[in-house]
Amino acid sequence: MKSYFLYALVLLLSVTACQNSSNQAEFDRRKSPIAIAKLNHADTYIKIVYGQPYKRGRDIFGELEAYGEVWRTGANEATELTTTRDILFAGNHLDAGTYALFTIPGKDRWTIILNSQLGQWGAFEYDSDFDVLRVDVDRIKKKDITEAFTIQFDEVKNDSTSIIMEWDTTQVKIPIEFTTQESSTGDTSS
């Protein structure tokens, strides 16, 4: 009986050590810090969680991140966008929920992708069959350099804002419009 107890204890300690090792390995894989962009407006909360890589003297778009290739839109895990209410995302209806946010950088235009497959590491297993929405937006060339990849929200005006992504000399804006609960359910009564 004592040997069984000792065996069980050793097994338990081994499993715990493996889990801690696995958690440490996941942490060690992350080379960039996690950042959050968030916005509250009326009854809607939008949050974007992303890994924040740094330029570190590298040429970013067209080099480190190839034009025409799906990008995780940051570092580490694929970026995730959560909205608590339906919104208009670049003029398209988007249901409340959480989505993986991928992009396809281009010299002049970017494709923004919202995908329902969550928890991905990078874009290595990206599958377009899970795309919920794809939109194209213009790339804006900036004069100044943004060292850390940054996602933020523009000031809310007239129930609209923009998601602004910046890195190196590139800026991309995605227009967002908020809908009231009545308009998103079709209730037009006064």
N, C-alpha and C positions, 0 to 999 in steps of 0.2 A: 504494500500500500504506500509506503514511504517513497519507493522508487517511482511509482505512478505519479504521486504528488510532485516529486522533484522533476520528473519529465514534463509535466504540465506547466510547471513554473518556468523551466528553461524555454519551452515552446512559446509561452506568453511573452517572455522577455525578448526572444528572437523576433517575434512578430512586431512588437513595439519598436524595436531597434530598426527594423526594415521600414516601418512607416515613417519614423523620424528621418531616416536616411532618404526616403522618397520625397518627403516634404522639403528637406534641405536641398536635394537635387533640383526640385522645381524652383526653389528660391534662387539657387545658383544659376539656373538658366536665364533668369531675368537680369539683363544687363542694363536696363533702363528703368527709371522710377515710374510708378503708377501715378497718373494725374486724373482729375475729375473736373469736368465742366458741367455746371448745373444752372438751371433757371427755373424760377417760380413765376408764373403769370396767371392771375385769376385762379381758376381751379385746375390748372395744368402744371405739372412738374416734369421737366426734361433733364435727364442726366446722361452724360457721355463719359465712360470710363475707358482710358487708353494708356498705353505705354508711351513714355515721352523720351524718344531718342534725341541725341545731340548731333549737331553738324560735325564738330571736331575736325574742321579743315577739309572735309570731304565734299566732293561734288555730289549733290543729292539726286535731283530728278533728271533722268536721262542717263545716270551713271549708277549710283547705289540703288536707287529705285528706278527700274527700267520703264521707259514709256511703253504703254500698251499692255503691261502686265498687271495682274490683280495684286494689290498691296493691302496688307492688314490695317493700314492707316494708323501707323504708330509702330510700336515694338511689342515684343512678348506675345500675349494672347491677342486675338483679333479684337479690335475696338468694339464696344457695345453701347448702343443708344437705347435708352428707356424713356417712354413717354406715358404718363398716366391717363391721358385723354387723347382722343383722335385729334390729329393736326393735319394741316396741308404742308407737305414736304416738297419743296420746289414745285408747288402748284398741284401736287398729286395727293389724294386722300391716303392717310396712313393711320391704321387702327392703333389704338393704345396697345402697348406691349414692349417687349425687349427684342432687339435685333442686333445681329453682327453688322458692323459698318465696314465695308470694303470700298476701295477706290481703284480706279484705273487711271493713273496719271497720264496726261498727254501734254504736248508742247503748248497747245492753245486751249484745249478743253479737257475736263476730267469727267469720267463716269463715276457717279456715286451709287453704291449698291447697298441695299438693306436686305439682309439674308436671315432666314429663320433658324439656321443651324448655329446654336450657341456653344460656347466653351471650346472653341478651336484655338490651337496654338498657331499663330501666324495665319498665312493663307495657303498652307501646304496641302490641306484637304478641302479647300474651297470647292463647292459644288453649286453651279449656277441653277440646278434644279430646285434649290431652296430659296432662290431670289424672290423677294416680295415686291421689290421696287427697284428700278434703275432710272436714273436721271442724269443728264449732262449739264454741266455748268462751266462757265468760263474760268480759265486760269488768269490770274492777275499777276504781272511781273512787278515786284517791288524794287525800290532802289536800295533800301536797307536790308540787312541780313538778320533773320530770326535764328538764333543759335539752337534753341530747343524747339522741337516740334510742339506746337501749341494749338489747342482747340478752345475756343471761347464763344460766347454769345454776344452779339451786338445789342445795343440798347433797344428795348421794346418800344415801338411807336405804332399807334393805330392797330393794336392786336397783331403785330408782326415783328419779327426779328430775323437775324441770320445766324447760322452757325458759321464761324470763321475759322478756317484752318490755315496755319502759317508755318513754313519751314524754309530756311535758306532765303531765297528771293522770291518764293512762290506764296501766293495767297489765293484761297478758294472760298467763295461765299455760297452758302446754301440757304435760300429763303425759306422761312417758316412762318405760317399763319396759324393763329389760334382760332378754334371754333368754340362757340358757346355750347353748353350741353344741349340746349334746345335745337340749335342748328345741326348738331351732329346726330340727333335722333329724329330729325325731320319735324319736330314740333314747332309750328309757326304761330301758335295762338298767343294772344297778349294777356 
